[in-house]
Amino acid sequence: MQWEVVIGLEVHAQLATQSKIFSGSSTTYGAEPNTQASAVDLGLPGTLPVLNEQAVAMAVRFGLAVNAAVAGHSVFERKNYFYPDLPKGYQTSQMSQPIVGPGVLEILLEDGTRKSIRIHHAHLEEDAGKSLHEDFQGMTGIDLNRAGTPLLEIVSEPDLRSAKEAVAYVKAIHAIVTYLGISDGNMAEGSLRCDVNISMRPKGQEAYGTRAEIKNVNSFRFIERAIHFEVERQIDLIEDGGRVVQETRLYDPEADETRSMRSKEEANDYRYFPCPDLLPVEVDEAYIEHLRGTLPEMPAEKRARFESELGLSAYDASVLSGTREMADFFEEVKGVCGDAKQAANWVQGELSGRLNKENLDISVSPVSAAQLGGLVKRIVDETINGKAAKQVFAALWDGEGTSADEVIESRGLKQVTDSGAIEAVVDQVIADNPAQVTQYQEAEVDKRGKMIGFFVGQVMKASRGTANPQQVNKVLKDKLDSLS
């Protein structure tokens, strides 16, 4: 039987507010356990929550960015469940009237095709604390610093049909929240994580199968691997005569498998009811329009501009607009060197390759955008050639110069373009290699192109890589052909 996977995602983005959603406690990451949990965060008797206006503004800006309906009236409710890291015994959230309604997000797939994914809604809620299992033998530690941190939960429709699509969708969400500056999107620290809902159905069937939910997956790679495992698990289970049960599962990256955690609750199991301590949220049209005016150029808009105005390919434009840091870095490089294609090649090539090798983010690149722009500028104006450029880049990476010009000058890497000087080196190489010259003369014309590479290499070696390769090729060909 042919199967179709159906995937829906719930992406949780921690909002980059200075304080928590209902208290003045700090949201700074990495503090000593239980030093940033106030009486309000713990729900102690006599305390009252006060809504953080910045969290509301961030939610509205996200809604506008995905062309969603922003609710003028939304309410907070209590989601009741008991878990060790939930100190109040309930989570303040939104269900019946969320602040952001239906929207749509376009994703770009690896093959260049685009697909629109519907967003069901996005709602505000408070994060829970964190259970720590590793440092306590036979026990679990509870750190409540995270309790009350504002979350925006973004719920998709079940429109995704593969692991690749799911990853593309989460990357698109990541790009939007970081472009907006409403979340740092740091998945390793839990600032962005997602619950993956997966079910299988026979191809052609409209009804959905029973879904399993994989909780709190916190990397793009783990999302893809978890989906692949769960799809195979469900297919094998069904084809062996079993049935998928509605449950919550976790993904273990070390074992590369999903495991059952607990049966999946229905909404009525949480006994939602309106929070008696919080008034409804009223957002008027003037406030929404004010926030609309604060939106930056979004990833899709930037990608389109890179293609239409800068002449980049769809692939280059997609990669370079993928994160705000990458886009800003590229635009600064391009601004310095004046050549978009060369800037794109160096940012995606030499720079990204070295960053990946060293496991570094572009925000902490040892070579700044201004330095790389200065280097590319010297390639464009033919001050240096490609071989010398790589030497300059390596020197800048290792901190052996403050600018490309300084490295070029100190190492004598300036490209030789003087035709007389190049001819002198070419004449010497020809004189030093009579056997190879004879082979060239006796070769068929259509085979000489490959043979000339030997002479080019000798000239570049003699000039310590500073001769202009295009001029070298032309002078060599003219002189060798004249000897035939």
Buried (B, 14 or more C-beta within 10 A) or exposed (E): EEBBBBBBBBBBBBBBBEBBBBBEBBBEBEEEBBEBBBEBBBBEEEBEBEBBEBBBBBBBBBBBBBEBEBBEEBBBBBBBEEEEBBBBEBBBBBBEBBBBBBBEBBBBBEEEEEBEBEBBBBBBBBBBBBEBEEEEEEEEBBBBBBBBBBBBBBBBBBBBEBBBBBBBBBBBBBBBBBBBEBBBBBBEEBBBBBBBBBBBBEEEEEEEBBBBBBBEBBBBEBBBBBBBBBBEBBBEBBEEEEEBEEBBBBBEEEEEBBEEEEEBEEEEEBEBEBBEBBEEBEBEEEBBEEBEEEBEBBBBEBBBBBBEEBEBEBEBBBBBBBBBBBBBBBBBBBEBBEBBBBBBBBBBEBBBEBBEEEEEEBEEBBBBBBBBBBBBBBBBEEBBBEBBBBBBBBBBBEEEBEBBBBBBEEBEBBBBBEEEBBBEBBEEBBEEBEEBBEBBEEBEEEEBEEEBEBBBEBBBEBBEBBBBBEBBBBBBBEBBEEEE
